Amino acid sequence: MAAHCAAIGLLPMIEFSPQQIKIIERLFAVGFRHVVIPPYENALCMRKGECVAVMTPVMNGGLKLLAPSAYVVDGNFSVHLKRASGDVFVWKKTELSATPERVRELESFRKELDEILALPPAQ
């Protein structure tokens, strides 16, 4: 828990409620880590494996996604596109094949994140 609290001190200059800190600690506990990704330097970006999500606090003490979770390409959020040659994750001119393994990783990431964000605040 102390390591999680120290890591929270490295998060962007956002005022987090005690409930939001507990959610962030849950994310850290299952392997998510804070990253800085332009242009979201002042938001809460959490990465696990090769997937990332950008979140912001909400009034009820929770967190909400600012954009859909994405696969990381060259350290940035990508967009999932369907091409005639096959699905790809794209950031600027860099394309990464959207292999079944990568798509499963992103789906698993989204599911795990959704489950944690939906949990009631820990007492």
Backbone as JSON Lines, residues from 0, in Angstrom:
{"i":0,"aa":"M","n":[0.83,-1.2,0.0],"ca":[0.0,0.0,0.0],"c":[0.86,1.25,0.0]}
{"i":1,"aa":"A","n":[1.98,1.26,0.72],"ca":[2.84,2.44,0.76],"c":[3.39,2.76,-0.61]}
{"i":2,"aa":"A","n":[3.75,1.74,-1.38],"ca":[4.26,1.97,-2.74],"c":[3.18,2.59,-3.61]}
{"i":3,"aa":"H","n":[1.94,2.14,-3.43],"ca":[0.84,2.7,-4.2],"c":[0.64,4.17,-3.84]}
{"i":4,"aa":"C","n":[0.7,4.5,-2.57],"ca":[0.52,5.88,-2.13],"c":[1.64,6.76,-2.66]}
{"i":5,"aa":"A","n":[2.86,6.25,-2.68],"ca":[3.98,7.02,-3.22],"c":[3.77,7.26,-4.71]}
{"i":6,"aa":"A","n":[3.28,6.25,-5.42],"ca":[3.04,6.4,-6.86],"c":[1.94,7.41,-7.11]}
{"i":7,"aa":"I","n":[0.94,7.48,-6.26],"ca":[-0.13,8.45,-6.44],"c":[0.43,9.87,-6.37]}
{"i":8,"aa":"G","n":[1.47,10.08,-5.59],"ca":[2.11,11.4,-5.53],"c":[2.72,11.8,-6.86]}
{"i":9,"aa":"L","n":[2.96,10.85,-7.75],"ca":[3.53,11.14,-9.06],"c":[2.47,11.43,-10.12]}
{"i":10,"aa":"L","n":[1.21,11.31,-9.76],"ca":[0.13,11.53,-10.71],"c":[-0.01,13.01,-11.04]}
{"i":11,"aa":"P","n":[-0.71,13.32,-12.13],"ca":[-0.87,14.73,-12.51],"c":[-1.49,15.55,-11.38]}
{"i":12,"aa":"M","n":[-1.36,16.83,-11.47],"ca":[-1.84,17.73,-10.43],"c":[-3.37,17.83,-10.48]}
{"i":13,"aa":"I","n":[-3.99,16.73,-10.15],"ca":[-5.45,16.65,-10.09],"c":[-5.8,16.4,-8.63]}
{"i":14,"aa":"E","n":[-6.84,17.03,-8.16],"ca":[-7.32,16.76,-6.81],"c":[-8.15,15.49,-6.83]}
{"i":15,"aa":"F","n":[-7.68,14.45,-6.16],"ca":[-8.4,13.19,-6.08],"c":[-9.05,13.06,-4.72]}
{"i":16,"aa":"S","n":[-10.29,12.57,-4.71],"ca":[-11.0,12.31,-3.46],"c":[-10.46,11.0,-2.87]}
{"i":17,"aa":"P","n":[-10.74,10.74,-1.6],"ca":[-10.32,9.45,-1.03],"c":[-10.86,8.26,-1.81]}
{"i":18,"aa":"Q","n":[-12.1,8.35,-2.31],"ca":[-12.67,7.25,-3.11],"c":[-11.89,7.06,-4.41]}
{"i":19,"aa":"Q","n":[-11.52,8.15,-5.05],"ca":[-10.76,8.07,-6.3],"c":[-9.38,7.49,-6.06]}
{"i":20,"aa":"I","n":[-8.77,7.85,-4.96],"ca":[-7.46,7.28,-4.62],"c":[-7.58,5.78,-4.41]}
{"i":21,"aa":"K","n":[-8.66,5.33,-3.8],"ca":[-8.86,3.89,-3.62],"c":[-9.01,3.18,-4.96]}
{"i":22,"aa":"I","n":[-9.69,3.81,-5.91],"ca":[-9.81,3.22,-7.25],"c":[-8.44,3.13,-7.9]}
{"i":23,"aa":"I","n":[-7.67,4.19,-7.8],"ca":[-6.32,4.2,-8.38],"c":[-5.45,3.13,-7.72]}
{"i":24,"aa":"E","n":[-5.58,2.97,-6.42],"ca":[-4.82,1.92,-5.72],"c":[-5.22,0.54,-6.22]}
{"i":25,"aa":"R","n":[-6.52,0.33,-6.5],"ca":[-6.97,-0.95,-7.06],"c":[-6.32,-1.19,-8.41]}
{"i":26,"aa":"L","n":[-6.24,-0.13,-9.22],"ca":[-5.6,-0.25,-10.54],"c":[-4.13,-0.63,-10.39]}
{"i":27,"aa":"F","n":[-3.42,0.07,-9.49],"ca":[-2.01,-0.26,-9.24],"c":[-1.85,-1.71,-8.77]}
{"i":28,"aa":"A","n":[-2.76,-2.14,-7.91],"ca":[-2.66,-3.48,-7.32],"c":[-2.75,-4.59,-8.36]}
{"i":29,"aa":"V","n":[-3.42,-4.34,-9.49],"ca":[-3.55,-5.38,-10.52],"c":[-2.64,-5.12,-11.72]}
{"i":30,"aa":"G","n":[-1.66,-4.23,-11.55],"ca":[-0.64,-4.07,-12.58],"c":[-0.75,-2.86,-13.48]}
{"i":31,"aa":"F","n":[-1.74,-2.01,-13.28],"ca":[-1.8,-0.78,-14.05],"c":[-0.72,0.17,-13.52]}
{"i":32,"aa":"R","n":[-0.2,1.04,-14.38],"ca":[0.76,2.04,-13.92],"c":[0.47,3.36,-14.62]}
{"i":33,"aa":"H","n":[0.82,4.43,-13.95],"ca":[0.6,5.77,-14.5],"c":[1.65,6.06,-15.56]}
{"i":34,"aa":"V","n":[1.21,6.64,-16.68],"ca":[2.11,7.07,-17.74],"c":[1.69,8.46,-18.19]}
{"i":35,"aa":"V","n":[2.61,9.16,-18.83],"ca":[2.31,10.45,-19.41],"c":[2.32,10.29,-20.92]}
{"i":36,"aa":"I","n":[1.19,10.64,-21.54],"ca":[1.07,10.51,-22.98],"c":[0.52,11.83,-23.53]}
{"i":37,"aa":"P","n":[1.29,12.48,-24.42],"ca":[0.77,13.71,-25.03],"c":[-0.48,13.39,-25.85]}
{"i":38,"aa":"P","n":[-1.45,14.21,-25.9],"ca":[-1.59,15.53,-25.27],"c":[-2.33,15.46,-23.94]}
{"i":39,"aa":"Y","n":[-2.24,14.34,-23.26],"ca":[-3.0,14.12,-22.02],"c":[-2.13,14.22,-20.77]}
{"i":40,"aa":"E","n":[-1.13,15.09,-20.79],"ca":[-0.2,15.21,-19.66],"c":[-0.89,15.57,-18.36]}
{"i":41,"aa":"N","n":[-2.01,16.28,-18.42],"ca":[-2.71,16.71,-17.21],"c":[-3.9,15.84,-16.86]}
{"i":42,"aa":"A","n":[-4.02,14.7,-17.52],"ca":[-5.09,13.74,-17.21],"c":[-4.45,12.51,-16.57]}
{"i":43,"aa":"L","n":[-5.27,11.61,-16.12],"ca":[-4.8,10.37,-15.52],"c":[-4.73,9.3,-16.61]}
{"i":44,"aa":"C","n":[-3.53,9.01,-17.08],"ca":[-3.33,7.95,-18.07],"c":[-2.79,6.72,-17.35]}
{"i":45,"aa":"M","n":[-3.46,5.6,-17.53],"ca":[-3.05,4.35,-16.9],"c":[-2.79,3.32,-17.97]}
{"i":46,"aa":"R","n":[-1.65,2.64,-17.83],"ca":[-1.23,1.65,-18.82],"c":[-1.05,0.3,-18.15]}
{"i":47,"aa":"K","n":[-1.38,-0.73,-18.9],"ca":[-1.1,-2.1,-18.49],"c":[-0.76,-2.86,-19.76]}
{"i":48,"aa":"G","n":[0.4,-3.48,-19.78],"ca":[0.86,-4.14,-20.98],"c":[1.03,-3.11,-22.08]}
{"i":49,"aa":"E","n":[0.41,-3.35,-23.2],"ca":[0.51,-2.43,-24.34],"c":[-0.78,-1.63,-24.55]}
{"i":50,"aa":"C","n":[-1.6,-1.53,-23.49],"ca":[-2.87,-0.82,-23.59],"c":[-2.89,0.35,-22.62]}
{"i":51,"aa":"V","n":[-3.68,1.37,-22.96],"ca":[-3.71,2.59,-22.16],"c":[-5.11,3.17,-22.16]}
{"i":52,"aa":"A","n":[-5.42,3.86,-21.05],"ca":[-6.7,4.57,-20.92],"c":[-6.43,5.94,-20.31]}
{"i":53,"aa":"V","n":[-7.24,6.91,-20.69],"ca":[-7.14,8.25,-20.12],"c":[-8.43,8.54,-19.37]}
{"i":54,"aa":"M","n":[-8.29,8.96,-18.11],"ca":[-9.43,9.15,-17.23],"c":[-9.39,10.51,-16.56]}
{"i":55,"aa":"T","n":[-10.53,10.88,-16.02],"ca":[-10.64,12.11,-15.25],"c":[-11.59,11.86,-14.07]}
{"i":56,"aa":"P","n":[-11.4,12.6,-12.98],"ca":[-12.32,12.45,-11.84],"c":[-13.72,12.94,-12.19]}
{"i":57,"aa":"V","n":[-14.72,12.34,-11.54],"ca":[-16.1,12.8,-11.66],"c":[-16.62,13.17,-10.28]}
{"i":58,"aa":"M","n":[-17.68,13.93,-10.26],"ca":[-18.2,14.49,-9.01],"c":[-18.6,13.46,-7.96]}
{"i":59,"aa":"N","n":[-19.05,12.28,-8.39],"ca":[-19.51,11.29,-7.4],"c":[-18.38,10.54,-6.72]}
{"i":60,"aa":"G","n":[-17.15,10.93,-6.99],"ca":[-16.01,10.27,-6.36],"c":[-15.4,9.18,-7.2]}
{"i":61,"aa":"G","n":[-15.91,8.99,-8.42],"ca":[-15.37,7.97,-9.3],"c":[-14.44,8.56,-10.34]}
{"i":62,"aa":"L","n":[-14.12,7.74,-11.32],"ca":[-13.31,8.14,-12.46],"c":[-14.07,7.76,-13.72]}
{"i":63,"aa":"K","n":[-13.9,8.55,-14.78],"ca":[-14.52,8.19,-16.05],"c":[-13.5,8.29,-17.16]}
{"i":64,"aa":"L","n":[-13.73,7.51,-18.2],"ca":[-12.86,7.53,-19.37],"c":[-13.11,8.8,-20.18]}
{"i":65,"aa":"L","n":[-12.03,9.43,-20.63],"ca":[-12.14,10.59,-21.51],"c":[-12.17,10.18,-22.97]}
{"i":66,"aa":"A","n":[-11.62,9.01,-23.24],"ca":[-11.56,8.48,-24.61],"c":[-11.56,6.96,-24.5]}
{"i":67,"aa":"P","n":[-11.93,6.27,-25.55],"ca":[-11.87,4.8,-25.48],"c":[-10.44,4.32,-25.21]}
{"i":68,"aa":"S","n":[-10.34,3.23,-24.49],"ca":[-9.02,2.62,-24.26],"c":[-8.4,2.28,-25.61]}
{"i":69,"aa":"A","n":[-7.08,2.29,-25.65],"ca":[-6.4,2.1,-26.93],"c":[-5.15,1.25,-26.78]}
{"i":70,"aa":"Y","n":[-4.7,0.72,-27.89],"ca":[-3.42,0.01,-27.95],"c":[-2.34,1.07,-28.12]}
{"i":71,"aa":"V","n":[-1.2,0.86,-27.51],"ca":[-0.1,1.82,-27.59],"c":[0.75,1.54,-28.82]}
{"i":72,"aa":"V","n":[0.97,2.58,-29.62],"ca":[1.85,2.51,-30.8],"c":[2.85,3.65,-30.68]}
{"i":73,"aa":"D","n":[4.11,3.33,-30.66],"ca":[5.17,4.35,-30.51],"c":[4.93,5.25,-29.3]}
{"i":74,"aa":"G","n":[4.44,4.66,-28.2],"ca":[4.23,5.42,-26.97],"c":[3.02,6.34,-26.99]}
{"i":75,"aa":"N","n":[2.13,6.16,-27.95],"ca":[0.96,7.04,-28.09],"c":[-0.32,6.23,-28.26]}
{"i":76,"aa":"F","n":[-1.45,6.9,-28.05],"ca":[-2.75,6.29,-28.29],"c":[-2.88,5.99,-29.77]}
{"i":77,"aa":"S","n":[-3.38,4.83,-30.09],"ca":[-3.61,4.49,-31.49],"c":[-5.1,4.49,-31.78]}
{"i":78,"aa":"V","n":[-5.4,4.36,-33.06],"ca":[-6.77,4.2,-33.53],"c":[-6.83,2.84,-34.22]}
{"i":79,"aa":"H","n":[-7.89,2.1,-33.97],"ca":[-8.08,0.78,-34.59],"c":[-8.81,1.0,-35.91]}
{"i":80,"aa":"L","n":[-8.15,0.64,-37.01],"ca":[-8.74,0.82,-38.34],"c":[-8.84,-0.51,-39.07]}
{"i":81,"aa":"K","n":[-9.85,-0.6,-39.91],"ca":[-10.02,-1.76,-40.79],"c":[-9.48,-1.39,-42.16]}
{"i":82,"aa":"R","n":[-8.51,-2.14,-42.64],"ca":[-7.92,-1.92,-43.96],"c":[-8.22,-3.15,-44.82]}
{"i":83,"aa":"A","n":[-8.14,-3.0,-46.12],"ca":[-8.34,-4.14,-47.02],"c":[-7.32,-5.24,-46.71]}
{"i":84,"aa":"S","n":[-6.12,-4.83,-46.3],"ca":[-5.05,-5.78,-46.0],"c":[-5.18,-6.39,-44.59]}
{"i":85,"aa":"G","n":[-6.11,-5.87,-43.8],"ca":[-6.31,-6.38,-42.44],"c":[-6.4,-5.24,-41.44]}
{"i":86,"aa":"D","n":[-6.88,-5.54,-40.24],"ca":[-7.03,-4.53,-39.19],"c":[-5.66,-4.09,-38.68]}
{"i":87,"aa":"V","n":[-5.58,-2.8,-38.32],"ca":[-4.33,-2.24,-37.8],"c":[-4.63,-1.26,-36.68]}
{"i":88,"aa":"F","n":[-3.63,-1.07,-35.82],"ca":[-3.63,0.02,-34.85],"c":[-2.7,1.06,-35.44]}
{"i":89,"aa":"V","n":[-3.17,2.32,-35.51],"ca":[-2.42,3.37,-36.2],"c":[-2.2,4.57,-35.29]}
{"i":90,"aa":"W","n":[-0.99,5.09,-35.34],"ca":[-0.68,6.39,-34.76],"c":[0.17,7.12,-35.78]}
{"i":91,"aa":"K","n":[-0.34,8.25,-36.24],"ca":[0.28,9.01,-37.33],"c":[0.53,8.07,-38.5]}
{"i":92,"aa":"K","n":[1.79,7.89,-38.91],"ca":[2.08,7.04,-40.06],"c":[2.54,5.64,-39.65]}
{"i":93,"aa":"T","n":[2.53,5.38,-38.36],"ca":[2.97,4.08,-37.87],"c":[1.77,3.15,-37.72]}
{"i":94,"aa":"E","n":[1.86,1.98,-38.34],"ca":[0.8,0.99,-38.24],"c":[1.34,-0.27,-37.58]}
{"i":95,"aa":"L","n":[0.5,-0.86,-36.76],"ca":[0.81,-2.1,-36.09],"c":[-0.34,-3.05,-36.37]}
{"i":96,"aa":"S","n":[-0.03,-4.23,-36.86],"ca":[-1.07,-5.2,-37.18],"c":[-1.92,-5.5,-35.95]}
{"i":97,"aa":"A","n":[-3.22,-5.46,-36.12],"ca":[-4.16,-5.78,-35.03],"c":[-4.36,-7.29,-35.0]}
{"i":98,"aa":"T","n":[-3.34,-7.98,-34.53],"ca":[-3.4,-9.44,-34.46],"c":[-4.47,-9.87,-33.46]}
{"i":99,"aa":"P","n":[-4.93,-11.11,-33.57],"ca":[-5.92,-11.58,-32.59],"c":[-5.4,-11.44,-31.15]}
{"i":100,"aa":"E","n":[-4.11,-11.66,-30.93],"ca":[-3.54,-11.54,-29.58],"c":[-3.63,-10.1,-29.08]}
{"i":101,"aa":"R","n":[-3.3,-9.13,-29.93],"ca":[-3.37,-7.72,-29.53],"c":[-4.8,-7.28,-29.29]}
{"i":102,"aa":"V","n":[-5.7,-7.72,-30.14],"ca":[-7.12,-7.37,-29.96],"c":[-7.64,-7.97,-28.65]}
{"i":103,"aa":"R","n":[-7.26,-9.2,-28.35],"ca":[-7.66,-9.84,-27.08],"c":[-7.08,-9.09,-25.89]}
{"i":104,"aa":"E","n":[-5.81,-8.66,-26.01],"ca":[-5.19,-7.9,-24.92],"c":[-5.97,-6.61,-24.66]}
{"i":105,"aa":"L","n":[-6.35,-5.9,-25.71],"ca":[-7.11,-4.66,-25.56],"c":[-8.49,-4.94,-24.98]}
{"i":106,"aa":"E","n":[-9.15,-5.98,-25.44],"ca":[-10.47,-6.32,-24.89],"c":[-10.37,-6.68,-23.42]}
{"i":107,"aa":"S","n":[-9.35,-7.44,-23.04],"ca":[-9.14,-7.82,-21.65],"c":[-8.86,-6.59,-20.79]}
{"i":108,"aa":"F","n":[-8.04,-5.69,-21.3],"ca":[-7.72,-4.44,-20.62],"c":[-9.0,-3.65,-20.36]}
{"i":109,"aa":"R","n":[-9.82,-3.48,-21.41],"ca":[-11.07,-2.72,-21.28],"c":[-11.99,-3.35,-20.25]}
{"i":110,"aa":"K","n":[-12.1,-4.66,-20.29],"ca":[-12.99,-5.37,-19.36],"c":[-12.51,-5.19,-17.93]}
{"i":111,"aa":"E","n":[-11.22,-5.38,-17.7],"ca":[-10.68,-5.25,-16.35],"c":[-10.84,-3.82,-15.83]}
{"i":112,"aa":"L","n":[-10.56,-2.84,-16.68],"ca":[-10.71,-1.44,-16.3],"c":[-12.17,-1.12,-15.98]}
{"i":113,"aa":"D","n":[-13.09,-1.55,-16.84],"ca":[-14.51,-1.31,-16.61],"c":[-14.97,-1.91,-15.28]}
{"i":114,"aa":"E","n":[-14.5,-3.12,-14.99],"ca":[-14.9,-3.77,-13.73],"c":[-14.4,-2.99,-12.53]}
{"i":115,"aa":"I","n":[-13.16,-2.51,-12.57],"ca":[-12.61,-1.76,-11.44],"c":[-13.32,-0.43,-11.28]}
{"i":116,"aa":"L","n":[-13.58,0.26,-12.39],"ca":[-14.26,1.56,-12.31],"c":[-15.7,1.41,-11.83]}
{"i":117,"aa":"A","n":[-16.31,0.25,-12.04],"ca":[-17.7,0.03,-11.63],"c":[-17.83,-0.43,-10.19]}
{"i":118,"aa":"L","n":[-16.72,-0.86,-9.56],"ca":[-16.8,-1.34,-8.17],"c":[-17.21,-0.2,-7.24]}
{"i":119,"aa":"P","n":[-18.02,-0.53,-6.23],"ca":[-18.36,0.5,-5.26],"c":[-17.11,0.89,-4.48]}
{"i":120,"aa":"P","n":[-17.06,2.12,-3.96],"ca":[-15.9,2.54,-3.19],"c":[-15.65,1.61,-2.01]}
{"i":121,"aa":"A","n":[-14.38,1.29,-1.77],"ca":[-14.02,0.46,-0.62],"c":[-14.17,1.29,0.64]}
{"i":122,"aa":"Q","n":[-14.61,0.65,1.68],"ca":[-14.8,1.34,2.95],"c":[-13.55,1.32,3.79]}
